[in-house]
Amino acid sequence: MLAIVCPGQGSQSPGFLSPWLELPGVHEQLAALGEAAGIDLLAHGTTSDAETIKDTAVAQPLIVAAGLIAARALLGEDATTAMAGLSVVVAGHSVGEITAAALTGTLSQPEAMAFVRERANRMAEAAAATPTGMAAVVGGDPDEVLAAIAAAGLTPANMNSKGQTVAAGTLEQIATLAAAPPAKARVIPLQVAGAFHTHHMAPAVSALETLAPSLTPHTPRVALLSNHDGAVVLSGAAALESLIAQVSRPVRWDLCMETMAAMGVTGLIELTPAGTLAGLAKRGMSGVATVAVKTPDDLAAAQDLLAAHSASKEGTL
């Protein structure tokens, strides 16, 4: 089985979409996605500086659009239908779960961009209310790491693997953790604007609940995993509920990887802006072949991995 995964916020870098604009149709696709999101994604993906694209209101739509562009380049105009012919499971980390929802046909692309626009704007507002942030805790005993995070008053917002947990809370709480890190662990502040996936984001959840009735979610056409518990989502309504709730509850990417392993995943493709999730898979999913699609130059390797997993449809629902 093949896994197609979609990265989260913090994976973007200045100009990372520039090489994609050399492909036929990408300029028009990015312009349309930007119109749906209400921002100039063409500029933000090519010429905006690091500080500009760090802004939550910019970063989240940019990352979702990037994944959709890479998926189209890899799978063709109708990526969802193309995946239905594969043995495949799809998952996204944090905002990447919106990309995954669009790829599996759970939300249309315009709905996904409308959703991420509201999510990004409301999360940016919530982050501005109190100075908050996130820090990765790498290494250390998992139990000791969780205890240190709790002792500092922080939330384990992203449990990415046994060796990497992201803590979130106020800047003072993060400073407390950094001053007394768990044994054999490093505390690395992340370039994000707030304490995502914690109670600090509750106002954004309320805003998305208000948006929900305007959306028409469909049952995923291929297996889609929830960030909440790593389980396969069985209905469009459940997928939308997961997307809304994950804004203020931890991302359990460790459980998503456990599910992929249990499903028999032997290959993993990470869509643009790629690298983080493929790296986690290399360390946490023994024997799984990975391709991080960072630029169009990586498409050939990804297509080879696709071809090796095109014989069956075990991953469809």
C-alpha positions as CSV (number, residue, x, y, z in Angstrom):
1,M,0.0,0.0,0.0
2,L,1.0,3.6,-0.7
3,A,0.6,6.6,1.6
4,I,0.3,10.1,0.2
5,V,0.9,12.7,3.0
6,C,0.5,16.4,3.1
7,P,2.7,18.6,5.4
8,G,1.7,21.3,7.9
9,Q,2.6,24.8,8.7
10,G,6.3,25.7,9.0
11,S,7.3,23.6,6.0
12,Q,7.1,26.6,3.6
13,S,10.1,28.6,2.5
14,P,10.5,31.8,0.4
15,G,10.1,31.2,-3.4
16,F,9.4,27.5,-3.0
17,L,6.6,27.5,-5.6
18,S,8.7,29.3,-8.3
19,P,9.9,26.1,-10.1
20,W,6.3,24.7,-10.1
21,L,5.1,27.7,-12.2
22,E,7.3,26.4,-15.1
23,L,4.8,23.5,-15.5
24,P,1.8,23.9,-17.8
25,G,-1.4,25.1,-16.1
26,V,0.2,25.7,-12.7
27,H,0.0,29.5,-13.0
28,E,-3.7,29.3,-13.7
29,Q,-4.3,26.8,-11.0
30,L,-2.5,28.8,-8.3
31,A,-4.3,32.0,-9.4
32,A,-7.7,30.2,-9.0
33,L,-6.8,28.8,-5.6
34,G,-5.6,32.2,-4.5
35,E,-8.9,33.8,-5.6
36,A,-10.8,31.2,-3.6
37,A,-8.6,31.9,-0.6
38,G,-8.8,35.6,-1.0
39,I,-5.0,36.2,-1.1
40,D,-2.3,36.5,-3.8
41,L,-0.8,33.1,-3.7
42,L,1.2,33.7,-6.8
43,A,3.2,36.4,-5.1
44,H,3.4,34.6,-1.7
45,G,4.7,31.5,-3.4
46,T,7.4,33.2,-5.4
47,T,8.5,36.6,-4.1
48,S,7.3,37.1,-0.6
49,D,9.9,37.0,2.1
50,A,10.2,34.6,5.0
51,E,8.5,36.9,7.5
52,T,5.5,37.4,5.2
53,I,4.9,33.7,4.6
54,K,5.3,32.9,8.3
55,D,2.1,34.8,8.9
56,T,-0.6,32.2,9.7
57,A,-3.1,33.9,7.4
58,V,-0.7,33.4,4.5
59,A,1.1,30.2,5.3
60,Q,-1.9,27.9,5.7
61,P,-3.6,28.7,2.3
62,L,-0.1,28.6,0.7
63,I,0.6,25.2,2.0
64,V,-2.7,23.7,1.0
65,A,-2.4,25.2,-2.5
66,A,1.1,23.8,-2.8
67,G,-0.1,20.3,-2.0
68,L,-2.9,20.5,-4.6
69,I,-0.5,21.7,-7.2
70,A,1.9,18.9,-6.6
71,A,-0.9,16.3,-6.6
72,R,-2.1,17.5,-9.9
73,A,1.4,17.4,-11.4
74,L,1.8,13.9,-10.0
75,L,-1.6,12.3,-10.6
76,G,-3.2,14.4,-13.3
77,E,-6.1,16.8,-13.6
78,D,-8.4,14.6,-11.5
79,A,-6.2,13.5,-8.7
80,T,-9.0,11.9,-6.7
81,T,-10.1,9.6,-9.5
82,A,-6.5,8.7,-10.2
83,M,-6.0,7.6,-6.6
84,A,-9.1,5.5,-6.7
85,G,-7.1,3.1,-8.9
86,L,-4.3,2.7,-6.4
87,S,-3.9,0.9,-3.1
88,V,-3.5,4.2,-1.2
89,V,-4.1,5.9,2.1
90,V,-4.0,9.7,2.5
91,A,-3.2,11.8,5.6
92,G,-2.2,15.4,6.4
93,H,-0.4,16.9,9.3
94,S,-2.4,19.8,10.9
95,V,-3.4,22.1,8.0
96,G,-2.3,19.4,5.7
97,E,-5.4,17.5,6.7
98,I,-7.3,20.1,4.6
99,T,-5.2,19.2,1.6
100,A,-5.9,15.5,2.3
101,A,-9.6,16.2,2.5
102,A,-9.5,17.9,-0.9
103,L,-7.4,15.1,-2.5
104,T,-9.8,12.4,-1.3
105,G,-12.9,14.2,-2.6
106,T,-14.2,15.0,0.9
107,L,-14.2,18.7,0.2
108,S,-14.1,20.4,-3.2
109,Q,-11.0,22.4,-3.9
110,P,-12.9,25.7,-3.6
111,E,-14.4,24.5,-0.3
112,A,-11.0,23.5,1.0
113,M,-9.6,26.9,0.2
114,A,-12.6,28.7,1.8
115,F,-12.1,26.5,4.9
116,V,-8.4,27.2,5.1
117,R,-9.0,30.9,4.6
118,E,-11.3,31.0,7.6
119,R,-9.1,28.7,9.7
120,A,-6.0,30.7,9.0
121,N,-7.6,34.1,9.6
122,R,-9.3,33.1,12.9
123,M,-6.2,31.2,14.2
124,A,-4.1,34.3,13.4
125,E,-6.5,36.4,15.4
126,A,-6.4,33.9,18.3
127,A,-2.6,33.9,18.2
128,A,-2.5,37.7,18.4
129,A,-4.6,37.8,21.5
130,T,-1.8,36.3,23.7
131,P,1.9,35.9,22.8
132,T,2.2,32.1,22.3
133,G,4.3,29.7,20.3
134,M,5.5,26.2,19.9
135,A,8.8,24.3,20.4
136,A,9.9,20.9,19.3
137,V,11.3,18.6,22.0
138,V,13.6,16.2,20.3
139,G,15.0,13.1,22.0
140,G,14.7,12.1,25.7
141,D,12.5,9.5,27.3
142,P,8.9,10.0,26.1
143,D,7.4,9.8,29.5
144,E,9.9,12.3,30.9
145,V,9.3,14.6,28.0
146,L,5.5,14.6,28.6
147,A,6.1,15.2,32.3
148,A,8.4,18.2,31.6
149,I,5.9,19.7,29.1
150,A,3.1,19.4,31.7
151,A,5.3,20.8,34.5
152,A,5.9,23.9,32.3
153,G,2.2,24.3,31.8
154,L,2.4,23.5,28.1
155,T,0.4,21.2,25.9
156,P,1.9,18.4,23.8
157,A,0.3,19.8,20.7
158,N,1.9,17.6,18.1
159,M,3.0,14.1,19.0
160,N,5.0,13.3,15.8
161,S,6.9,10.3,16.9
162,K,8.5,8.7,19.9
163,G,11.5,11.0,19.5
164,Q,9.7,14.2,18.7
165,T,6.9,16.0,20.5
166,V,5.9,19.6,19.9
167,A,5.0,21.6,23.0
168,A,2.7,24.7,22.8
169,G,1.7,27.5,25.1
170,T,2.7,31.0,26.1
171,L,6.2,32.2,25.3
172,E,7.0,32.3,29.0
173,Q,6.1,28.7,29.4
174,I,8.2,27.7,26.4
175,A,11.1,29.7,27.9
176,T,10.7,27.7,31.2
177,L,10.9,24.4,29.3
178,A,13.9,25.5,27.3
179,A,15.7,26.5,30.5
180,A,15.2,23.1,32.0
181,P,14.9,20.6,29.1
182,P,14.2,16.9,29.8
183,A,17.3,14.7,30.1
184,K,18.9,13.9,26.7
185,A,16.5,16.2,24.9
186,R,16.7,19.4,22.9
187,V,14.1,22.1,22.9
188,I,13.9,23.9,19.5
189,P,11.6,26.9,19.1
190,L,9.5,26.7,15.9
191,Q,8.8,29.5,13.4
192,V,5.0,29.6,14.0
193,A,2.9,32.5,15.2
194,G,0.9,30.8,18.0
195,A,0.1,27.8,20.2
196,F,-1.8,25.8,17.6
197,H,-3.7,22.7,18.6
198,T,-4.3,24.0,22.1
199,H,-7.1,25.7,24.1
200,H,-5.6,29.0,22.9
201,M,-7.3,28.3,19.5
202,A,-10.8,27.8,20.8
203,P,-12.2,31.0,19.1
204,A,-11.1,29.6,15.7
205,V,-13.0,26.4,16.4
206,S,-16.2,28.4,17.0
207,A,-15.7,30.3,13.7
208,L,-15.3,27.1,11.8
209,E,-18.4,25.6,13.4
210,T,-20.2,28.6,12.0
211,L,-18.8,28.0,8.5
212,A,-19.5,24.3,8.5
213,P,-23.2,24.5,7.3
214,S,-22.1,26.2,4.1
215,L,-19.9,23.2,3.2
216,T,-21.0,19.9,1.6
217,P,-18.6,17.2,2.7
218,H,-18.6,13.8,1.0
219,T,-17.5,10.4,2.0
220,P,-13.7,10.1,1.2
221,R,-13.2,8.2,-2.0
222,V,-10.0,6.7,-0.7
223,A,-8.8,6.0,2.9
224,L,-8.4,9.2,4.8
225,L,-6.8,9.3,8.3
226,S,-7.8,11.6,11.1
227,N,-5.1,13.6,13.0
228,H,-7.1,12.9,16.2
229,D,-6.5,9.2,16.6
230,G,-5.0,8.0,13.4
231,A,-8.2,6.1,12.5
232,V,-9.7,5.9,9.0
233,V,-12.5,8.5,8.6
234,L,-15.7,6.8,7.4
235,S,-17.9,9.8,6.4
236,G,-17.8,13.3,5.1
237,A,-19.4,14.6,8.3
238,A,-16.8,12.9,10.4
239,A,-14.0,14.3,8.3
240,L,-15.3,17.8,8.6
241,E,-15.7,17.4,12.4
242,S,-12.1,16.2,12.6
243,L,-10.9,19.2,10.6
244,I,-12.7,21.6,12.9
245,A,-11.8,19.9,16.2
246,Q,-8.1,19.5,15.4
247,V,-7.6,23.3,15.6
248,S,-7.6,23.1,19.4
249,R,-6.7,19.5,20.1
250,P,-3.3,17.7,19.6
251,V,-2.2,16.3,16.3
252,R,-1.3,12.6,16.7
253,W,0.9,12.0,13.8
254,D,2.5,9.2,15.7
255,L,-0.8,7.3,15.6
256,C,-1.3,8.1,11.9
257,M,2.1,6.4,11.2
258,E,1.1,3.4,13.4
259,T,-2.1,3.1,11.3
260,M,-0.2,3.3,8.0
261,A,2.2,0.6,9.2
262,A,-0.8,-1.6,10.3
263,M,-2.4,-1.1,6.9
264,G,0.7,-2.4,5.2
265,V,2.1,0.8,3.8
266,T,5.4,0.1,2.0
267,G,5.8,3.4,0.2
268,L,5.2,7.1,1.1
269,I,5.0,10.2,-1.0
270,E,5.1,13.6,0.8
271,L,3.6,16.4,-1.3
272,T,5.1,19.9,-1.5
273,P,6.5,21.6,0.6
274,A,8.0,18.3,1.5
275,G,10.6,16.9,3.8
276,T,9.4,16.8,7.4
277,L,6.9,13.9,7.1
278,A,9.1,11.8,4.9
279,G,11.9,12.3,7.5
280,L,9.6,11.1,10.3
281,A,8.6,8.1,8.2
282,K,12.2,7.1,7.6
283,R,12.8,7.1,11.4
284,G,9.4,5.7,12.5
285,M,8.3,3.4,9.7
286,S,11.0,0.8,9.2
287,G,11.5,-0.3,5.6
288,V,9.1,2.1,4.0
289,A,10.4,3.7,0.8
290,T,9.9,7.5,0.8
291,V,9.9,10.3,-1.8
292,A,9.7,14.0,-0.7
293,V,8.3,16.0,-3.6
294,K,10.1,19.3,-3.0
295,T,10.3,20.4,-6.6
296,P,9.2,19.2,-10.0
297,D,12.5,17.4,-10.3
298,D,11.2,14.9,-7.7
299,L,8.1,13.9,-9.7
300,A,9.9,11.2,-11.6
301,A,10.8,9.3,-8.4
302,A,7.3,9.8,-7.1
303,Q,5.8,8.4,-10.3
304,D,8.0,5.4,-10.1
305,L,6.7,4.7,-6.5
306,L,3.1,5.3,-7.7
307,A,3.6,2.8,-10.5
308,A,4.8,0.2,-8.0
309,H,1.5,0.6,-6.0
310,S,-1.0,0.8,-8.9
311,A,-2.0,-2.9,-9.1
312,S,-4.7,-3.1,-6.4
313,K,-7.3,-1.0,-4.7
314,E,-6.9,-2.2,-1.2
315,G,-6.9,1.3,0.2
316,T,-10.2,2.4,-1.2
317,L,-13.4,2.6,0.8
